Amino acid sequence: MPRPRPATKLPVGHIFAAAWHTYRTSPGRVLGISLAIFVPATLLDGLGRYFNDEWDGPAGSAIALVIFISLVASIANTLGASFYAGMLDYTVHAIRHDEQQRPLGEIARDLPYLRMVGLAIVYGAILVLGALLLIVPAFIAFVLLSICGPLLVTERLGVRAAIRRSATLTWPHFWRVALVVLVPTLVESSVVDAIATQAGHTLLAEVAIHGALATIFYAYTILLEVHTAQWLVEEDHRAAA
C-alpha cells in the first residue's frame, strides 16, 4: 500500500536555519572534522574533472579513467559522509536538546565501520549507475537515498535497511527534501566550479579549490542531511505513536 501523506511537512526553512546554527556554534568540530575527512575525496573529484578537461589520449581511456575516479570519489565521499554524519549526529542532538557533547574519540569508537564501507560501495555504485543511465534516475536516487548514511549510524541499521529506510522516509517529502539536500549541493558545485574556472583548470587549482573550498561548503550540506534525517525520524516516531 502507498505510504500515507504526512500530516506535517518538512520545515525547509527551519532545517536550513538549524544547520547554520550548528555550523556557527560548533565551527571547530564541524570544519575540523570535515577538512580531515573530505579533502581526500574532493581531491579525487578534482582530479576527475582535471583529466576530463585535459586528457589528450584515446577517448575510451579518458571515459574509463573518469568513471573509475568518479566511482572511487563517490565511495570515499559516501564513506566520509557516513562517518561525518555519525560524528555530527551526536553534536546536533546535543545542541538541539541542550546536552553535553560527547568526546570525538568516544563517538569514533562507536561507529559501525564495516557497514559504513558496505553502504559507501553500494550507494556510490547506485549514483554512478544512475548518472550513466539518465539525469532523472540519478536525481531521484540522490534525493531518496540522501539520508541513508546518517540513518545507518544513528539507527544502527544494515546496508539494505538503511537504503530502504531512507527511501521510505524521504519519499513523502520528496520535493522538500530535494530543496534541502540537492539545491545546496548544486549551488556549491556551481560556485566552486566558477571559482575554479577563473583560477584556470590546472591540477594545482583543482586540488586547492576542490580540495579545500568545496569541503567548507560540503560541511554545511552534510549538516542539512543530518538535521533532515533527525527531523524525519522524529516525525515518523510521532506518527507511529
C-alpha positions in Angstrom: 0.0 0.0 0.0 1.3 3.5 -0.7 2.7 5.4 2.3 0.1 7.9 3.7 0.6 11.6 3.0 2.5 13.1 6.0 0.5 15.3 8.4 3.4 17.6 8.9 5.6 18.9 6.0 9.3 19.0 6.3 10.1 22.5 7.5 12.6 23.6 4.9 13.4 27.0 6.4 13.8 25.6 9.8 16.3 22.9 8.6 18.4 25.5 6.9 18.4 27.7 10.0 19.2 24.8 12.3 22.1 23.6 10.2 23.5 27.1 10.1 23.1 27.4 13.9 25.1 24.2 14.3 27.8 25.4 11.9 28.1 28.7 13.7 28.1 27.4 17.3 30.5 24.5 16.7 32.8 25.7 13.9 35.9 23.9 15.2 34.2 20.5 15.3 32.2 21.0 12.1 35.0 22.3 10.0 37.9 20.4 11.6 36.3 17.0 11.0 35.1 18.0 7.6 38.6 19.0 6.3 40.1 15.9 7.7 37.6 13.6 6.1 36.6 15.2 2.8 39.8 16.7 1.5 41.0 13.4 0.1 37.6 12.7 -1.6 37.3 16.2 -3.1 40.9 15.9 -4.3 39.9 12.8 -6.2 36.8 14.6 -7.6 39.0 17.5 -8.7 41.4 15.1 -10.4 38.5 13.5 -12.3 37.5 17.0 -13.6 41.1 17.7 -14.5 41.5 14.6 -16.5 38.1 15.0 -18.1 39.1 18.5 -19.3 42.8 18.0 -20.1 43.1 14.4 -21.3 44.5 14.2 -24.8 44.8 10.4 -25.1 42.2 7.9 -26.5 38.6 8.9 -25.8 37.8 5.4 -24.4 40.7 5.6 -22.0 39.5 9.0 -20.8 36.0 7.8 -20.2 37.2 4.8 -18.3 39.6 6.8 -16.2 36.9 9.5 -15.3 34.4 6.8 -14.4 36.9 5.0 -12.2 38.0 8.2 -10.4 34.3 9.3 -10.1 33.4 5.9 -8.6 36.3 6.0 -6.1 35.5 9.6 -5.2 31.8 8.7 -4.7 32.6 5.8 -2.5 35.1 7.9 -0.5 32.5 10.7 -0.2 29.8 8.4 1.0 32.1 6.7 3.5 33.2 10.1 4.7 29.6 11.3 4.8 28.6 8.3 7.0 31.5 8.8 9.3 30.9 12.6 9.4 27.2 12.2 9.9 27.8 9.8 12.8 30.1 12.3 14.4 27.8 15.3 13.8 24.7 13.5 14.8 25.8 13.5 18.4 26.7 17.1 18.1 23.4 18.1 16.5 21.5 16.1 19.1 23.4 17.7 22.0 22.7 21.2 20.6 19.1 20.5 20.0 18.5 19.0 23.4 20.9 21.3 25.3 23.1 18.3 26.4 26.8 18.0 26.9 28.7 16.9 23.7 30.4 13.5 23.7 34.2 13.4 23.1 35.1 12.7 19.5 37.2 9.7 20.3 34.3 8.1 22.2 32.0 8.7 19.2 34.5 7.3 16.8 34.8 4.1 18.7 31.1 3.5 18.5 30.7 3.8 14.7 29.9 0.7 12.6 32.8 0.9 10.1 32.1 -2.3 8.2 28.5 -1.4 7.4 29.7 2.2 6.5 32.1 0.8 4.0 29.4 -1.5 2.6 26.9 1.4 2.3 29.6 3.6 0.6 30.2 1.0 -2.1 26.5 0.3 -2.8 25.4 3.9 -2.6 28.3 5.1 -4.8 27.6 2.4 -7.4 23.9 3.4 -7.4 24.7 7.0 -8.1 27.3 6.3 -10.8 24.8 3.9 -12.5 22.1 6.5 -12.3 24.4 9.1 -13.8 25.3 6.7 -16.7 21.6 6.0 -17.4 19.9 9.4 -17.3 19.9 12.5 -15.2 16.4 11.8 -13.9 17.2 8.4 -12.3 20.4 9.9 -10.7 18.3 12.8 -9.4 15.7 10.5 -7.9 18.3 8.2 -6.3 20.2 11.1 -4.9 17.2 12.5 -3.1 15.7 9.2 -1.9 19.0 7.9 -0.5 20.3 11.3 0.8 20.0 10.4 4.4 20.9 6.7 4.3 24.4 7.5 5.8 23.0 9.3 8.9 20.4 6.6 9.3 22.8 3.7 9.2 24.8 5.2 12.0 22.1 6.7 14.2 19.6 3.8 14.0 22.2 1.1 13.8 20.8 -0.3 10.5 22.3 -2.7 7.9 23.1 -1.5 4.4 19.8 -2.6 2.8 17.8 -1.5 5.8 19.4 2.0 5.7 18.7 2.4 2.0 15.1 1.2 2.4 14.6 3.4 5.5 16.0 6.5 3.7 13.7 6.0 0.7 10.7 5.3 2.9 11.2 8.5 5.0 12.1 10.8 2.1 9.5 9.8 -0.4 6.5 11.5 1.2 8.6 14.7 1.4 10.4 14.2 -1.9 10.4 17.8 -3.3 11.1 19.4 0.1 14.0 17.0 0.7 15.3 17.9 -2.8 15.2 21.6 -1.8 17.2 20.8 1.3 19.8 18.3 0.1 20.0 18.8 -3.7 19.8 22.5 -4.3 22.6 23.4 -1.9 24.8 20.7 -3.5 24.1 22.2 -7.0 24.8 25.7 -5.8 28.0 24.6 -4.0 29.2 22.8 -7.1 28.4 25.8 -9.4 30.1 28.3 -7.2 33.2 26.1 -6.7 33.4 25.3 -10.5 33.0 29.0 -11.3 35.9 29.9 -9.0 38.0 27.0 -10.4 37.3 28.3 -14.0 38.5 31.7 -13.1 41.6 30.2 -11.5 42.2 28.0 -14.5 41.7 24.3 -14.7 45.3 23.5 -13.7 46.0 20.5 -11.5 47.0 22.8 -8.6 43.8 24.8 -8.9 41.6 21.7 -9.0 43.4 20.3 -5.9 43.4 23.6 -3.9 39.8 24.7 -4.8 38.0 21.4 -4.9 40.1 20.1 -2.0 39.6 22.9 0.5 36.9 25.4 -0.6 34.4 22.7 -1.6 35.0 20.9 1.7 34.0 24.0 3.6 30.7 24.2 1.7 30.2 20.4 1.9 30.2 20.5 5.7 27.0 22.6 5.6 25.3 20.2 3.1 26.1 17.3 5.4 24.6 19.2 8.3 21.5 19.7 6.3 21.3 15.9 5.7 21.8 15.2 9.4 19.1 17.7 10.5 16.8 16.4 7.8 17.3 12.8 9.0 16.7 13.6 12.6 13.5 15.5 11.8 12.2 12.8 9.6 12.9 10.1 12.2 11.4 12.0 15.0 8.3 12.8 12.9 8.0 9.1 11.9 8.1 8.2 15.6 5.5 10.7 16.4 3.2 9.4 13.6 3.7 5.9 14.8 2.8 6.8 18.4 
